[in-house]
Amino acid sequence: MPRNRARKDDNQTEIVEGLRKLGISVAITHQLGKGFPDIVCGYHGKNYMIEIKDGNKSPSQQKLSDDEIVFHDEWRGQIDIANSLDAAVGIIFKKNKR
């Protein structure tokens, strides 16, 4: 059953604000739905697609939705999952090591 409105995870604002404070560009894209990741980040000329899950919820509540599973499986580029600001920062900086 398709959902009527994309929901924002409770920790999304904290993650977005934290990334922006570090000089990372962040586009909020959770409203696109159909499994598209919650945010797209830009840093040092590279883009990062990140699906946000709330780390304060149980593991079963952090699972990908059916649409997210399909999107992740079919996407031919980078996509990661973060459940905290530290995880999101780790994704971006780990992939930016020279």
C-alpha positions in Angstrom: 0.0 0.0 0.0 1.6 3.3 -1.0 2.1 5.8 1.7 0.5 9.2 1.5 3.3 11.2 2.9 7.0 10.6 3.4 8.0 10.7 7.0 11.1 12.4 8.4 13.1 10.5 11.0 13.3 12.1 14.4 17.1 12.5 14.2 17.2 13.9 10.6 17.3 17.6 11.7 20.2 16.9 14.1 22.1 15.1 11.4 21.5 17.7 8.7 22.4 20.6 11.0 25.6 18.8 12.2 26.7 18.1 8.6 26.1 21.7 7.6 28.2 22.9 10.5 31.1 20.9 9.1 30.8 22.6 5.7 28.9 19.8 4.0 26.1 20.7 1.6 22.9 18.9 2.4 19.8 18.6 0.2 16.8 17.1 2.1 15.1 14.6 -0.2 13.0 12.4 2.0 9.8 13.9 0.6 10.6 12.3 -2.8 9.5 8.9 -1.6 9.6 5.7 -3.6 12.7 4.6 -1.7 14.9 7.7 -2.6 17.4 8.4 0.3 16.6 11.0 2.9 19.5 13.3 2.1 22.0 14.0 -0.6 25.3 15.5 0.6 28.1 17.2 -1.3 31.7 17.5 0.0 34.9 18.2 -1.8 33.3 17.7 -5.2 31.7 14.4 -4.4 28.0 13.5 -3.7 26.8 11.1 -1.0 23.3 9.6 -0.8 22.3 8.7 2.7 19.3 7.0 4.1 18.7 8.1 7.7 17.4 5.7 10.3 16.7 6.7 13.9 19.4 5.0 16.1 17.1 5.4 19.1 14.6 3.0 17.7 14.8 -0.8 17.9 16.7 -2.6 15.1 13.4 -3.8 13.7 12.1 -0.3 13.4 15.3 0.8 11.6 14.9 -1.7 8.8 14.5 -0.4 5.2 11.0 -0.2 3.8 10.1 -2.3 0.8 10.6 0.8 -1.5 14.0 1.5 0.1 15.1 -2.1 -0.4 14.2 -1.9 -4.1 15.9 1.4 -4.6 19.1 0.3 -2.8 19.1 -2.9 -4.9 18.6 -1.2 -8.2 20.8 1.9 -7.6 24.1 1.7 -9.5 25.9 4.3 -7.5 26.9 5.0 -3.9 24.2 4.9 -1.2 24.6 4.4 2.6 22.6 4.2 5.7 23.3 6.3 8.8 21.5 6.2 12.2 23.4 9.1 13.8 25.4 12.2 13.0 28.7 10.3 13.7 27.7 7.6 11.2 26.9 10.1 8.5 30.1 12.0 9.1 32.0 8.7 9.0 30.5 7.8 5.6 31.5 11.1 4.1 35.0 11.4 5.6 35.9 7.8 5.3 35.1 7.9 1.5 37.0 11.2 1.3 40.4 10.0 2.5 43.1 10.7 0.0 
